[in-house]
Amino acid sequence: MTENKKPEWLEKIIEERIIILFKLANEFLDKNEKRSKRYIQLSRKIATRHRMKLPKKLKRNFCKKCNILFTDKNTIKRKNNQINKIIFKCKKCDY
């Protein structure tokens, strides 16, 4: 079977759009939380529509349930010694 791979230029454009939306979400986090959530939602929608994964550095920065960016105010960080990972928990939705 042949693999339907997207052209490299298209993947680059999609990734740029996702990064731009995350930057906008970060800017509007304090001013307008609804708009910030919407930008995260749009970036996730773009990634799923084009069957691409979000970059790891961006994937760890928001709550998967309520689409809010993690900050020190709305996040609980815990270190799990059994699996040697840091676990982020959202204070707003407890996810």
C-alpha positions as CSV (number, residue, x, y, z in Angstrom):
1,M,0.0,0.0,0.0
2,T,1.1,3.5,-0.7
3,E,1.3,6.0,2.2
4,N,-0.7,9.2,1.7
5,K,1.9,11.6,3.1
6,K,1.2,15.3,2.9
7,P,3.7,17.5,1.1
8,E,6.4,19.0,3.3
9,W,5.3,22.6,2.6
10,L,1.8,21.9,3.7
11,E,3.0,20.3,7.0
12,K,5.1,23.4,7.6
13,I,2.2,25.8,7.1
14,I,-0.1,23.7,9.4
15,E,2.6,23.7,12.1
16,E,3.1,27.5,11.7
17,R,-0.6,28.1,12.1
18,I,-0.8,26.0,15.3
19,I,2.2,27.8,16.8
20,I,0.7,31.2,16.0
21,L,-2.6,30.2,17.6
22,F,-0.8,29.1,20.8
23,K,1.1,32.4,20.9
24,L,-2.2,34.2,20.6
25,A,-3.7,32.1,23.3
26,N,-0.8,32.9,25.6
27,E,-1.3,36.7,24.9
28,F,-5.0,36.6,25.7
29,L,-4.8,34.4,28.7
30,D,-5.0,37.2,31.2
31,K,-7.2,39.6,29.2
32,N,-9.9,37.3,27.8
33,E,-9.9,33.6,28.9
34,K,-12.7,32.6,26.5
35,R,-10.7,33.8,23.5
36,S,-7.6,32.0,24.8
37,K,-9.6,28.7,25.1
38,R,-10.9,29.2,21.6
39,Y,-7.4,29.6,20.1
40,I,-6.4,26.3,21.8
41,Q,-9.5,24.6,20.5
42,L,-8.9,25.9,17.0
43,S,-5.3,24.7,17.0
44,R,-6.4,21.2,18.1
45,K,-9.1,21.2,15.4
46,I,-6.5,22.1,12.7
47,A,-4.2,19.3,13.9
48,T,-7.0,16.7,13.9
49,R,-8.4,17.8,10.6
50,H,-5.0,17.4,8.9
51,R,-4.2,14.2,10.9
52,M,-1.1,15.7,12.5
53,K,0.2,15.5,16.0
54,L,0.7,18.6,18.1
55,P,4.3,19.2,18.9
56,K,5.3,17.8,22.3
57,K,6.3,21.2,23.7
58,L,2.8,22.5,23.0
59,K,0.9,19.4,23.9
60,R,2.1,19.6,27.5
61,N,1.0,23.2,27.9
62,F,-2.8,23.0,28.1
63,C,-5.6,21.0,29.7
64,K,-7.0,18.4,27.4
65,K,-10.5,18.7,29.0
66,C,-11.1,22.5,29.3
67,N,-8.5,23.8,26.7
68,I,-6.9,26.3,29.1
69,L,-3.2,27.1,29.0
70,F,-1.3,25.9,32.1
71,T,0.1,28.7,34.3
72,D,1.3,28.7,37.9
73,K,-2.1,30.0,39.0
74,N,-4.3,27.3,37.5
75,T,-2.0,24.2,37.7
76,I,-0.9,21.8,40.3
77,K,2.5,20.2,39.5
78,R,3.4,16.8,41.1
79,K,6.3,14.6,40.6
80,N,5.5,10.9,40.4
81,N,8.5,9.0,41.6
82,Q,7.2,5.6,40.4
83,I,7.2,6.6,36.7
84,N,9.7,9.5,37.0
85,K,7.4,12.1,35.4
86,I,5.9,15.4,36.3
87,I,2.1,15.4,36.4
88,F,0.1,18.5,35.7
89,K,-3.4,18.9,37.0
90,C,-5.8,21.6,36.1
91,K,-7.4,23.5,39.0
92,K,-10.5,24.5,37.0
93,C,-11.7,21.1,35.9
94,D,-9.6,18.7,38.1
95,Y,-8.4,16.8,35.1
